[in-house]
Amino acid sequence: MLNNNFIYKFYYEWWKNIDKSILFLIILLFGLGLFFSLVSTSLIVSDKLSTNSYYFFFKHLFFIGLGFFFIIFFSSLKQKNLLKLSFFLFIVCFIFLLLVPIIGIEVKGSKRWLDFFFLPRFQPIELLKPFIIITVASVLCSEKNDNIYNKYFLSLVLILPILFLLITQPDIGQTFLVFLTWLSLVFTSGINLVIFFLFFGIMIFFLLYLILFVSKFNYILIRLKSFFDPSSGNNYQSEKASEAIINGGFFGKGIGEGVLKNRVPEAHTDYIVSVISEEFGALIIIFLMMTFLFFVYQVFKKLYFEKNDKIKLILVGSISILLIQALIHIGVNIRLFPTTGMTLPFLSYGGSSIIGTSILSGIILNFTKRKVSY
């Protein structure tokens, strides 16, 4: 009875102090992802294709259910305990990332996943990203080192091994995402703009060198050529995604009437925006973009009242990584960017992506709730 009262009081306090508007937006985005997963693998389509009914939906539902456990867990921790746990989980997830080149699973020329008998196939970088933000923010706001440039250097040393491991997988999309998120944290911390853009230029030059002169990254050059010159071939997926958006028009072709998900592999992850647009129209994509932007606005409203620089940086980094990933995904779907294989946070199918986004959501809810002690 005593334990039940403690649990009730604990979660009553959690509910009382959590930001309801941010929580609602998180639930809305996950709910929309689940809905689109259902209708894009509905019985109508299953009957037409004679496939297993609702397979993706139930798997998606399982991961979202697991994701909400992580949301509640990370959002209910005391902030001091959350920071300590994040450093530990950063090390654990980094070790997983180190194991990918050794025992990772290769799919279509990329080795990005691990598969243990006690843990089904997962992508370590998706779980590592939330803890990269907290660890880098902690380094930049460390009180033990007064020299800000030493902090920048230490944060760079922290992410360089991660970038190297991602490049060698190869996963250029996640490499860009982690690097741009790190830049957003450094920029927000108040770096000299001359140094900022100088370093940015050096990194771009290094990346161009890899693409042009290192054979392992020729696939990136091929994608870039097909992006700028559609007649060169190797752009089947992008063409079909663009056709799906055009065919959907403003109001879509109707539930289950889209064909992109049957023509393009992994359309429910890499091209979910095109799948949605084909069946529901461009208007629903505009609504999703506005929902993302409103989510960003709600979090940034909290920054105005936050006095702790570390928490500010963590929130900026968390929102930046979600927003950059969403923009890259949408940009790929509308042929604004070359194909990257980037999922859309909250909506795309994929266990690792959903769990990683859920952890990030829990961290955001934790640092935006009212400050109380349990």
C-alpha positions in Angstrom: 0.0 0.0 0.0 2.9 2.3 0.9 4.5 1.6 -2.5 1.3 2.3 -4.3 0.9 5.6 -2.6 4.5 6.6 -3.4 4.1 5.7 -7.0 0.8 7.6 -7.2 2.3 10.7 -5.6 5.4 10.5 -7.8 3.5 10.4 -11.0 1.0 12.9 -9.8 3.8 15.3 -9.3 5.2 14.4 -12.7 1.9 15.1 -14.4 1.3 18.3 -12.5 4.7 19.8 -13.5 5.1 18.4 -17.0 4.5 20.8 -19.9 1.2 19.6 -21.2 1.4 21.4 -24.5 4.8 19.8 -25.4 3.6 16.4 -24.2 0.4 16.7 -26.4 2.5 17.6 -29.5 4.8 14.6 -28.9 1.7 12.3 -28.5 0.1 13.9 -31.6 3.2 13.4 -33.8 3.7 9.8 -32.6 0.0 9.1 -33.1 0.1 10.5 -36.6 3.0 8.2 -37.3 1.1 5.2 -36.0 -2.0 6.2 -38.0 -0.1 6.5 -41.3 1.6 3.2 -40.6 -1.8 1.7 -40.2 -3.4 3.1 -43.3 -0.4 2.5 -45.5 -0.4 -1.2 -44.6 -4.2 -1.5 -44.3 -6.4 -4.4 -45.2 -7.3 -2.8 -48.5 -3.7 -2.8 -49.6 -3.0 -6.2 -48.0 -5.9 -7.7 -50.0 -4.6 -6.3 -53.2 -1.0 -7.5 -52.6 -1.9 -10.7 -50.6 0.6 -9.7 -47.9 0.5 -10.2 -44.2 -2.1 -7.8 -42.7 -1.0 -5.1 -40.2 2.5 -6.5 -39.8 4.2 -3.0 -39.9 1.4 -1.5 -37.8 1.7 -3.9 -34.9 5.5 -3.6 -34.9 5.3 0.2 -35.0 2.7 0.1 -32.2 5.1 -2.0 -30.1 8.0 0.4 -30.5 5.8 3.4 -29.8 4.6 1.7 -26.6 8.2 1.0 -25.6 9.1 4.6 -26.6 6.5 6.0 -24.2 8.1 4.0 -21.4 11.4 5.8 -22.1 9.6 9.2 -22.4 8.1 8.8 -18.9 11.3 7.4 -17.5 13.6 10.1 -18.7 11.1 13.0 -18.1 10.5 11.8 -14.5 14.2 11.7 -13.4 15.7 14.4 -11.3 17.8 16.6 -13.6 21.0 15.8 -11.6 20.3 12.0 -12.0 19.4 12.5 -15.7 22.8 14.1 -16.4 24.7 11.4 -14.6 22.8 8.6 -16.3 23.3 10.3 -19.7 27.1 10.2 -19.3 26.9 6.5 -18.6 24.6 5.8 -21.5 26.8 7.9 -23.8 29.7 5.6 -23.0 27.6 2.4 -23.4 26.1 3.6 -26.8 29.5 4.7 -28.0 30.9 1.2 -27.3 28.0 -0.2 -29.3 28.9 2.1 -32.2 32.5 0.9 -31.9 31.3 -2.7 -32.3 29.5 -1.9 -35.6 32.6 -2.2 -37.9 33.5 -5.5 -36.1 30.3 -7.4 -35.7 27.8 -5.2 -37.4 25.2 -6.3 -39.9 25.7 -5.2 -43.5 22.7 -4.2 -45.5 22.9 -2.9 -49.1 26.6 -2.0 -48.7 26.3 -0.2 -45.4 27.2 -1.6 -42.0 25.1 0.3 -39.5 23.3 -2.2 -37.3 24.0 -4.6 -34.4 22.0 -7.7 -33.6 22.4 -9.5 -30.3 20.4 -12.5 -29.1 19.1 -10.5 -26.2 18.6 -7.3 -28.2 17.1 -7.3 -31.7 18.6 -5.4 -34.6 19.2 -1.8 -33.8 21.2 1.2 -35.0 23.5 2.4 -32.2 23.8 6.0 -33.5 20.0 6.5 -33.1 20.4 5.7 -29.3 23.6 7.7 -29.0 22.4 11.0 -30.5 20.4 12.3 -27.4 23.4 11.6 -25.1 25.8 13.3 -27.6 23.8 16.5 -27.0 23.9 16.3 -23.2 27.6 15.4 -23.1 28.7 18.2 -25.5 26.5 20.7 -23.7 28.1 19.7 -20.4 31.6 20.1 -21.8 30.8 23.6 -23.2 29.3 24.7 -19.9 31.9 23.1 -17.7 33.0 25.3 -14.8 36.3 23.4 -14.4 37.7 25.0 -17.6 37.5 28.8 -18.0 39.0 28.9 -21.5 36.1 28.7 -23.9 38.3 27.6 -26.8 39.6 24.7 -24.8 35.9 23.7 -24.3 35.4 23.9 -28.1 38.4 21.8 -28.7 37.3 19.1 -26.1 33.8 19.0 -27.6 35.4 18.5 -31.1 37.6 15.7 -29.7 34.4 14.2 -28.3 32.5 14.0 -31.6 35.4 13.3 -34.0 35.5 9.6 -33.2 31.7 9.4 -33.7 31.9 11.2 -37.0 34.8 8.9 -38.1 32.8 5.8 -37.2 29.7 7.1 -39.1 31.7 8.0 -42.2 33.2 4.5 -42.3 29.9 2.7 -42.1 29.2 4.7 -44.4 26.4 6.9 -43.2 26.8 10.4 -44.6 23.3 11.5 -43.5 23.9 10.8 -39.8 27.4 12.2 -40.1 26.0 15.5 -41.4 23.3 15.5 -38.7 25.7 15.0 -35.8 28.1 17.6 -37.2 25.4 20.2 -37.8 24.0 19.6 -34.3 27.4 20.1 -32.8 27.8 23.3 -34.8 24.4 24.6 -33.5 25.6 24.0 -29.9 28.9 25.7 -30.5 27.2 28.6 -32.3 24.7 29.0 -29.6 27.4 29.0 -26.9 28.8 32.3 -28.4 31.8 31.4 -30.6 33.6 34.0 -32.6 31.9 33.9 -36.1 35.2 34.1 -38.0 36.5 31.0 -36.2 33.1 29.3 -36.6 32.9 29.8 -40.4 36.6 29.0 -40.8 36.2 25.7 -39.1 33.0 25.0 -41.1 34.9 25.6 -44.3 37.7 23.2 -43.3 35.2 20.4 -42.5 33.4 20.9 -45.8 36.8 20.8 -47.7 37.7 17.6 -45.8 34.3 16.0 -46.7 34.7 17.0 -50.4 38.1 15.4 -50.4 36.6 12.1 -49.1 33.9 12.2 -51.7 36.1 12.9 -54.6 39.3 10.9 -53.8 38.4 8.1 -51.5 36.8 5.1 -53.3 34.7 4.0 -50.4 32.6 7.2 -50.7 32.1 7.0 -54.5 28.4 6.2 -53.8 28.0 9.8 -52.5 29.4 11.2 -55.7 27.1 9.0 -57.7 24.1 10.3 -55.7 25.2 13.9 -56.2 25.6 13.4 -60.0 22.2 11.8 -60.3 20.7 14.6 -58.1 22.1 17.4 -60.3 21.7 15.4 -63.6 18.6 13.2 -63.5 19.4 11.8 -66.9 22.6 10.1 -65.5 20.4 7.4 -63.8 20.7 6.0 -60.3 17.8 8.2 -59.2 14.9 5.7 -59.4 13.8 6.2 -55.7 13.9 10.0 -55.9 12.0 10.1 -59.1 9.3 7.8 -57.8 9.1 9.8 -54.6 8.6 13.0 -56.6 6.0 11.4 -58.8 4.1 10.3 -55.7 4.0 13.8 -54.3 2.9 15.2 -57.7 0.2 12.5 -58.2 -1.1 13.1 -54.7 -1.8 16.8 -55.4 -3.3 18.9 -52.6 -5.8 16.3 -51.4 -4.3 13.0 -52.1 -5.4 9.8 -53.9 -7.1 8.3 -50.9 -6.3 5.8 -48.1 -4.6 2.7 -49.5 -4.5 4.0 -53.1 -0.8 5.1 -53.1 1.7 2.9 -55.0 5.0 4.4 -53.8 5.3 2.0 -50.8 5.2 -0.9 -53.2 7.7 0.4 -55.7 10.5 1.8 -53.4 12.2 -0.3 -50.7 12.1 1.2 -47.2 9.5 3.8 -48.4 7.9 3.7 -44.9 11.1 4.9 -43.4 13.2 7.0 -45.9 10.2 8.3 -48.0 7.4 8.5 -45.5 6.6 12.1 -46.5 6.1 11.0 -50.1 3.9 8.0 -49.0 1.7 10.3 -46.9 1.6 13.0 -49.6 0.5 10.5 -52.3 -2.5 9.3 -50.2 -3.4 12.4 -48.2 -2.1 15.3 -50.3 0.3 18.1 -49.8 -2.0 19.8 -47.3 -1.3 17.2 -44.7 2.5 17.7 -45.2 2.0 21.4 -44.6 0.1 20.5 -41.4 3.0 18.2 -40.3 5.6 20.9 -41.0 3.5 23.5 -39.0 3.2 21.0 -36.1 7.0 20.5 -36.0 7.5 24.3 -36.1 4.9 24.8 -33.3 6.7 22.1 -31.3 10.0 24.0 -31.8 8.3 27.3 -30.8 6.8 25.7 -27.6 10.3 24.5 -26.5 12.0 27.8 -27.3 9.4 29.7 -25.2 10.8 27.8 -22.3 14.3 29.0 -23.0 13.3 32.6 -22.3 12.7 31.7 -18.6 15.6 29.3 -18.2 18.6 30.7 -16.4 20.8 27.6 -16.5 23.1 27.7 -19.6 23.6 24.0 -19.7 19.9 23.3 -19.8 19.5 26.0 -22.5 22.2 24.3 -24.6 20.6 20.9 -24.2 17.2 22.1 -25.2 18.7 24.0 -28.2 20.6 20.9 -29.3 17.6 18.6 -28.8 15.4 20.8 -30.9 18.1 21.4 -33.5 18.7 17.7 -34.1 15.0 17.0 -34.5 14.4 20.0 -36.8 17.5 19.4 -39.0 16.6 15.7 -39.4 13.0 16.6 -40.4 14.2 19.3 -42.9 16.7 16.8 -44.4 14.1 14.1 -44.7 11.5 16.5 -46.3 14.2 18.0 -48.6 15.2 14.5 -49.9 11.5 13.7 -50.6 11.0 16.8 -52.6 14.4 16.4 -54.4 15.9 19.5 -52.7 18.7 17.2 -51.3 20.3 14.0 -52.5 19.2 10.7 -51.0 20.5 10.3 -47.4 18.4 7.5 -45.9 17.3 9.8 -43.1 14.1 8.9 -41.2 11.5 11.5 -40.2 11.4 11.9 -36.4 8.2 10.7 -34.7 6.6 9.5 -38.0 8.9 7.1 -39.8 8.8 3.4 -39.1 11.9 2.0 -37.4 12.5 0.8 -33.9 15.9 2.5 -33.3 14.6 5.8 -34.7 11.4 5.7 -32.5 13.3 4.8 -29.3 16.0 7.5 -30.0 13.3 10.1 -30.6 11.4 9.0 -27.5 14.5 9.4 -25.3 15.1 12.8 -26.8 11.4 13.7 -26.1 11.8 12.6 -22.5 14.9 14.8 -22.1 13.0 17.8 -23.6 10.0 17.2 -21.2 12.4 16.9 -18.3 14.1 20.2 -18.9 10.9 22.1 -19.7 8.9 21.1 -16.7 8.4 23.2 -13.6 11.3 22.9 -11.2 10.3 21.0 -8.1 12.0 18.4 -5.8 10.2 15.2 -5.1 
